[in-house]
Amino acid sequence: MAHSRRDFIKKTALASTALTLPSYGFTILKKPELQDQILGHGDFKYRVHKAWGNLDPANTPVKNCHEMVMDSKGRLIMVTDEVKNNIIVYDKSGKLLTSWTLNLGSGHGLTLFNEGGDDVLFISDAVRNKGRVVKTTIDGKVIMELPNPKDIGVYSEKQNYRPTETAIAPNGDIYVSDGYGSDFILQFNKDGEFIRKFGGRGHQDEKLSNAHGVAIDDRDPNNITLLCTSRGHNSFKRFTLDGEYLSTIFLPGAYVCRPVIDGENIYSGVCWSRMKYLERIPDSGFVTILDKNNKVVSNPGGAKPKYKGGELQLMLQNTALFNHCHDVCVDEDKNLYICQWNANKSYPIKLERE
């Protein structure tokens, strides 16, 4: 009797898992093949392709694979902090298409925006004391650079500016998260003119702690809002497009990076989890996925999400695959591409949707 591919994969995964158990005198024939490893929960399960993005480090090196976006042609564009090639462009098979650099010392955030039918990139450089946000064409020609808030009187000389992410509103307004600096969200118009700042460091609802990411949440087209990462609070905080605090999505145990909106879901890399004694633990990353109601439905690389009395319980890594998940890119087939920070200069990992 024929079995479905999904059933076959499940049985293969179970068999592979069984082979890793203590032998108690029996011979273990082989270790499980990595491509048989399945991560995730419910309808969001994935087959791991760890070597998908591997390149020749002598020619196309990386330090940290910070973020990735997919352009209108289906190319996967990644930013790194390797000055030799700040931008690496893959096709979906993992083949290198091209690379280029802006000589950014800490290339960190990468946002794609369709401007009048053309793809443009906003690249954040979080280098200490010289933070920059640069708008470029898809092939690296600089179109505009946002002003440093110190230069326009928005920050004092003592306030640090190290931007980590941008989000672009439908009207072209640019939101910059100063996640490694002073934890403000800075709003500029499409021409780079400053409008306002909000957030800032603190522990009140409207304040942020490591404002690492920012995204336009347009899942409800009649109520477009801004999701801001407050990584130290294990949270995404929701604001109006004018900077008024609305609500918090609390994700206990998960030091989330930027929220990535795709369809009705939110995806995010989790850089660290808290683990047993509620401290941030190195090499404890995973991926978290939320549904249209902002409920966690899957944690690839992490424990199955649990709710008690409507409250999400502590989320932890449970599979030692990822080090520090820094970003998630979603393609049209709902496959995921995972970029990592502080992961021994490793290249992106593909999670193929089951």
C-alpha positions in Angstrom: 0.0 0.0 0.0 1.5 3.3 -1.0 2.3 5.9 1.6 2.3 9.7 1.3 5.6 11.5 1.1 4.8 13.1 4.4 4.3 9.7 6.1 7.5 8.4 4.5 9.5 11.3 5.8 8.0 10.9 9.3 8.9 7.3 9.4 12.4 8.0 8.1 12.9 10.7 10.8 11.7 8.3 13.5 14.0 5.6 12.3 16.9 8.1 12.2 16.2 9.2 15.7 16.1 5.6 16.9 19.6 5.1 15.5 20.9 7.8 17.8 19.8 6.1 21.0 22.3 4.2 23.2 23.1 0.8 21.7 23.2 -1.3 24.9 25.4 -3.8 23.1 23.9 -3.4 19.7 25.9 -1.9 16.8 24.7 1.5 15.6 24.9 1.3 11.9 25.1 5.0 11.0 24.2 8.4 12.2 21.1 10.1 10.8 21.6 11.9 7.5 21.1 15.6 7.9 18.6 15.8 5.1 16.3 13.4 7.0 16.1 15.8 9.9 12.6 17.4 10.3 12.1 20.5 12.4 8.9 22.3 13.5 5.4 21.6 14.6 1.8 21.3 13.3 1.5 22.6 9.7 4.9 24.2 9.8 7.4 21.4 9.5 10.7 21.6 7.6 13.4 19.4 6.1 16.9 20.7 6.9 19.4 21.4 4.2 22.4 22.6 6.2 24.8 23.0 3.3 22.4 24.8 1.0 24.2 28.1 1.0 27.8 26.9 1.3 30.3 28.9 -0.8 34.0 29.0 -1.2 35.2 31.1 1.8 38.4 32.0 0.0 36.4 33.8 -2.7 33.1 34.7 -1.0 33.7 34.8 2.7 31.2 35.7 5.5 31.6 36.7 9.1 28.0 36.9 10.1 25.0 36.2 7.8 22.8 38.9 9.1 19.7 39.2 7.0 18.2 38.0 3.7 15.4 39.2 1.4 13.9 37.9 -1.9 13.6 40.3 -4.8 10.9 40.5 -7.5 13.0 38.1 -9.7 13.2 35.4 -7.0 16.8 36.1 -6.2 17.9 35.7 -2.5 19.9 38.7 -1.4 21.9 38.6 1.9 23.8 41.2 3.8 27.0 40.3 5.8 29.5 42.3 7.8 32.3 40.9 5.6 33.8 44.0 3.9 34.9 42.0 0.9 31.3 41.3 -0.1 28.6 43.0 2.0 26.0 41.6 -0.3 25.8 38.0 -1.6 23.1 37.1 -4.1 21.9 33.4 -4.5 19.4 31.7 -6.6 17.0 29.3 -4.9 19.2 26.3 -5.6 22.0 27.9 -3.4 24.1 28.9 -6.4 26.1 32.1 -6.1 24.9 34.7 -8.7 26.9 37.7 -7.7 28.3 39.7 -4.8 29.2 43.4 -4.2 30.2 45.6 -1.3 29.8 49.1 0.1 32.7 48.6 2.4 30.4 48.6 5.4 32.2 47.5 8.6 29.0 46.1 10.2 26.5 45.5 7.5 23.4 44.4 9.5 19.9 45.2 8.3 18.5 44.6 4.8 15.1 45.7 3.7 13.6 45.5 0.2 11.0 47.9 -1.1 9.3 48.2 -4.4 9.5 51.8 -5.5 7.5 52.5 -8.6 8.0 49.0 -9.9 11.7 48.9 -9.1 13.3 47.0 -6.3 15.5 49.1 -4.0 17.4 48.1 -0.9 17.8 49.8 2.5 21.0 48.7 4.2 21.8 49.4 7.8 25.4 49.6 9.0 25.6 49.2 12.8 29.3 50.0 13.1 30.1 51.7 16.4 30.1 55.5 16.4 29.5 55.7 12.6 26.1 54.1 12.1 24.6 54.5 8.6 21.5 53.7 6.6 22.0 53.6 2.9 19.4 53.3 0.1 20.7 51.5 -3.0 19.6 50.0 -6.3 19.4 46.2 -6.4 22.9 46.1 -7.8 24.5 48.4 -5.3 24.4 52.0 -6.7 23.8 54.4 -3.8 20.6 56.5 -4.2 20.4 58.2 -0.8 21.9 58.1 2.7 19.8 59.1 5.7 21.3 61.7 8.0 22.9 60.7 11.3 20.6 61.9 14.1 23.6 63.6 15.8 24.2 65.7 12.8 20.6 67.1 12.7 20.1 67.7 16.4 17.9 64.7 17.1 20.5 63.0 19.3 22.9 64.6 21.8 26.6 64.0 21.4 26.5 61.4 24.2 23.8 59.3 22.5 25.0 56.4 20.4 23.6 55.6 17.0 24.0 52.1 15.7 21.0 51.4 13.4 20.1 47.7 12.9 17.0 47.7 10.7 14.6 49.7 8.6 11.0 49.3 7.5 9.3 51.2 4.7 5.7 52.3 4.9 3.4 52.3 1.8 3.8 56.1 1.5 7.6 55.7 1.5 8.2 56.8 5.1 11.3 55.1 6.5 11.5 53.8 10.0 14.9 53.1 11.5 15.5 50.9 14.6 18.5 52.0 16.5 18.8 48.6 18.1 22.5 48.8 19.1 22.5 52.5 19.9 19.8 54.3 21.9 16.8 52.1 21.2 14.7 54.7 19.4 12.7 54.2 16.3 13.5 57.1 14.0 10.9 58.1 11.3 12.0 59.9 8.1 10.0 60.7 5.0 10.8 59.3 1.6 13.2 62.1 0.9 15.2 61.4 4.1 13.8 64.3 6.1 13.4 63.6 9.8 9.8 63.4 11.2 9.9 62.1 14.7 11.5 59.5 17.1 9.8 57.3 19.7 10.5 54.4 21.9 13.9 54.8 23.6 15.4 52.5 26.2 13.3 51.6 29.2 11.0 49.0 30.7 7.6 50.8 30.3 5.2 49.4 27.6 6.1 52.2 25.2 9.8 51.8 25.7 12.2 49.3 24.1 15.1 47.1 25.1 17.4 46.3 22.2 15.2 47.6 19.4 16.7 45.1 17.0 14.1 45.1 14.3 11.1 46.9 12.8 8.5 45.8 10.2 5.3 47.2 8.6 2.5 44.8 9.6 0.0 45.1 6.7 -1.8 41.9 7.3 -4.9 44.0 8.0 -4.9 46.5 5.1 -7.4 48.7 7.0 -5.2 48.9 10.1 -1.5 49.0 9.1 0.8 49.2 12.1 4.5 49.0 13.0 6.0 46.0 14.8 9.2 46.8 16.7 11.4 44.2 18.3 12.2 44.7 22.0 14.6 41.8 22.2 15.6 42.2 25.8 11.9 42.1 26.7 11.4 38.9 24.6 8.7 40.8 22.7 7.4 42.5 19.6 5.7 45.8 20.5 3.1 47.3 18.2 2.9 51.0 17.4 0.8 53.2 15.1 2.6 54.6 12.1 2.8 57.9 14.1 4.6 56.2 17.0 1.8 55.6 19.5 2.2 52.4 21.5 -0.7 49.9 21.1 0.2 46.5 22.5 2.9 43.8 23.1 3.3 40.3 21.8 5.2 38.6 24.6 7.4 35.6 23.6 8.9 34.4 26.9 12.3 32.9 26.5 12.8 34.0 22.9 15.3 36.8 22.2 13.7 37.5 18.8 15.3 39.4 16.0 13.2 41.3 13.4 9.6 40.3 12.6 9.2 39.0 9.0 5.6 39.3 7.7 4.6 36.7 5.1 1.0 36.2 4.2 -0.9 35.9 7.5 2.2 34.8 9.5 5.1 36.4 11.4 8.4 34.6 11.3 11.5 35.5 13.3 14.9 34.2 14.2 15.5 33.7 17.9 19.1 34.6 18.6 19.1 33.1 22.1 16.7 31.4 24.5 16.8 31.6 28.2 17.1 27.9 29.0 16.7 26.4 32.4 17.8 29.1 34.8 16.4 32.1 33.0 19.7 33.5 31.7 20.5 34.2 28.0 22.5 31.2 26.8 24.9 31.1 23.8 24.2 28.8 20.9 20.5 28.4 21.9 18.8 29.8 18.8 15.8 28.6 16.9 13.0 30.0 14.7 9.6 31.0 15.8 6.4 31.3 13.7 3.2 33.1 14.7 -0.3 32.9 13.1 -2.7 35.6 12.1 -3.8 35.9 15.7 -0.2 36.4 16.9 -0.2 32.9 18.5 3.0 30.9 18.2 2.3 27.8 16.1 5.8 26.3 15.5 9.3 26.6 16.7 11.7 24.9 14.3 14.7 24.0 16.4 12.8 24.8 19.5 10.3 23.1 21.8 6.7 22.8 20.8 4.9 26.0 21.8 2.6 25.5 24.8 -0.2 27.7 26.1 -1.7 27.5 29.6 -4.7 29.6 30.4 -4.1 31.5 27.2 -0.6 32.4 28.3 2.4 31.3 26.2 4.9 29.3 28.3 8.7 29.6 28.2 10.2 28.7 24.8 13.6 26.9 24.6 15.9 25.4 22.0 15.5 21.6 21.8 17.6 20.8 18.8 21.3 21.6 18.6 21.3 22.7 15.0 21.3 26.5 15.1 23.7 28.8 17.0 22.1 32.2 16.9 19.3 32.6 14.4 19.4 36.2 13.1 16.9 36.3 10.3 14.3 34.3 8.3 13.6 34.7 4.6 10.4 33.1 3.2 10.1 32.2 -0.5 6.9 31.7 -2.5 6.9 27.9 -1.7 7.1 28.8 2.0 10.6 27.4 2.4 12.7 29.2 4.9 16.3 30.5 4.6 18.0 31.0 8.0 20.8 33.5 8.5 23.0 33.2 11.6 25.1 35.5 13.7 28.2 34.2 15.6 27.9 30.8 14.0 31.6 30.1 13.0 31.2 32.0 9.7 28.6 29.5 8.5 26.5 30.2 5.4 22.6 30.2 5.4 20.6 27.0 6.1 17.5 26.1 4.1 14.4 24.7 5.7 12.3 23.1 3.1 8.6 23.2 3.9 7.0 19.7 4.2 
